[in-house]
């Protein structure tokens, strides 16, 4: 089976939905239990480190930088 752009879109859409749920859960946990704020932060640090680490590793191995061409300004992250 050949990978298609639509398959990629669907995979990203599903991942985005899951991440939105994780964000909502994180906010709820932090709101109701200040004692675990640090643990929530640690979970997100581990996730983001693994996520960007995998992009960096895979980009290096494939010699195709996945993040090349992405405008961080256009993303309007903050």
C-alpha positions as CSV (number, residue, x, y, z in Angstrom):
1,X,0.0,0.0,0.0
2,X,1.4,3.4,-1.0
3,X,1.3,6.2,1.5
4,X,-0.9,9.2,0.4
5,X,-1.1,12.8,1.4
6,X,-4.6,12.1,2.6
7,X,-3.3,9.3,4.9
8,X,-0.8,11.8,6.4
9,X,-3.6,14.4,6.9
10,X,-5.8,11.9,8.7
11,X,-2.9,10.7,10.9
12,X,-2.1,14.3,11.9
13,X,-5.7,15.2,12.4
14,X,-6.1,12.2,14.8
15,X,-2.9,13.0,16.6
16,X,-4.1,16.6,17.0
17,X,-7.4,15.5,18.5
18,X,-5.5,13.3,21.0
19,X,-3.2,16.2,21.9
20,X,-6.1,18.5,22.5
21,X,-7.5,15.9,24.9
22,X,-4.2,15.6,26.7
23,X,-3.9,19.4,27.0
24,X,-7.4,19.6,28.5
25,X,-6.6,16.8,30.9
26,X,-3.4,18.6,31.9
27,X,-5.2,21.8,32.7
28,X,-7.9,20.0,34.6
29,X,-5.3,18.0,36.7
30,X,-3.3,21.2,37.5
31,X,-6.5,23.1,38.4
32,X,-7.7,20.4,40.9
33,X,-4.4,19.3,42.3
34,X,-1.7,21.9,42.7
35,X,0.6,19.2,44.2
36,X,1.0,17.5,40.8
37,X,1.7,20.5,38.7
38,X,5.4,19.5,38.6
39,X,4.5,16.0,37.5
40,X,2.3,17.3,34.6
41,X,5.2,19.6,33.5
42,X,7.6,16.6,33.6
43,X,5.2,14.5,31.4
44,X,5.0,17.4,28.8
45,X,8.8,17.9,28.9
46,X,9.3,14.2,28.2
47,X,6.8,14.2,25.4
48,X,8.2,17.3,23.7
49,X,11.8,16.1,24.1
50,X,10.9,12.7,22.6
51,X,8.9,14.3,19.8
52,X,11.5,16.9,18.7
53,X,14.3,14.4,19.4
54,X,12.6,11.9,17.0
55,X,12.2,14.5,14.3
56,X,15.9,15.5,14.7
57,X,17.1,11.8,14.6
58,X,14.9,10.8,11.7
59,X,15.8,14.0,9.7
60,X,19.5,13.3,10.3
61,X,19.2,9.6,9.3
62,X,17.2,10.4,6.1
63,X,19.2,13.5,5.3
64,X,15.8,15.2,4.8
65,X,15.1,17.9,7.5
66,X,11.4,17.6,8.2
67,X,11.4,21.1,9.8
68,X,13.2,22.8,7.0
69,X,11.0,25.3,5.3
70,X,8.6,25.6,8.3
71,X,8.2,29.3,9.2
72,X,8.1,29.5,13.0
73,X,6.9,33.1,12.6
74,X,3.8,32.0,10.5
75,X,3.0,29.4,13.1
76,X,2.4,32.2,15.6
77,X,3.2,29.9,18.5
78,X,2.9,32.5,21.2
